[in-house]
Amino acid sequence: MAHRKPKVVVTRKLPDAVETRMRELFDTELNLDDTPMTANALGAAMSRAEVLACTITDRVDGSVIDQAGETLKLIANFGVGVDHIDVAAAHKRGIIVTNTPGVLTEDTADLTMGLILASARRVVEGANIVQAGEFHGWSPTWMLGRRLWGKRLGIVGMGRIGQSLAKRARAFGLAIHYHNRRPVGARIAEELEATYWESLDQMLARMDVVSVNCPHTPATYHLLSARRLKLLQPHALLVNTARGEIIDEAALAGMLQRGELAGAGLDVYEHEPAVNPKLLKLPNVVLLPHMSSATIEGRIDMGEKVIINIRTWMDGHKPPDRIIPSML
Ligand code: 8YV
């Protein structure tokens, strides 16, 4: 029996392989020139679609959800974080929200480790010197960074990405510490030789490197507040590949500028795509443009997850990656 093709509106350009498959399976409206949708365009898309396939650049808040037509049944997010979607408002209207967990774990952990290395060993600074023609020869006291081997890494949020980072970090000789709502299972803790800190304050004060790997929710907004940032040791490095809103960016920029913190590696920003102008002028930061999950393989896998969620819903089953408000 031929399937009826549901109307799916895709808000951004996706990899060709994903778009083609979506056109085969669904009545899919693509965004070929990749212009981000305005709030009005998003509202209009909600009123004509059965499924909205959105991304982090779409603010699907209560007022956008209010514009959903009777036919809108599923918001299939292309990405794991859903802090740009009012999940509770969607749930109230009977609209299912799904995400794409698991498929960007390893890529994000890789880049987090990359930021840790780059910050500790001044990788970007060194590369820029060579490219600017400023490398005039080796010196015993030049471009000195800090050794990672034997230091302590504190992971804030020990979910999938936190654990994958921990595995990598152990190979680099870092001792694993973590703060999480709950301790991880005994087998994982043993495998990672991980130390659990119920108190984030106590952990922060003792780490050489801190990595933020938790989702952004109302409970984690400014989790690393100005007060908590001050607990970090002056030689510590802070890395964030999760969400900018988890750190008080203005407070962080001030501390880095005053030399109260050794350095930071950031892939995400509180007011993305805007970056605090103070950060842009600092030599002790590595700043990336929200690219920690940006691999071709990862983006195709994310698209595959979006398709599976839509297809499962279409077949009358519960999509595998449903987000329910109590999970947040
Ligand atoms: C995604 C991310 O690529 O999945 C996430 O939550 O932060 C990114 O790495 C982005 O959200 C795509 O929508």
Residues whose N, C-alpha, C, O or C-beta is under 5 A from the ligand:
A	BS01	8YV	T55 I56 F78 G79 V80 G81 A242 S293
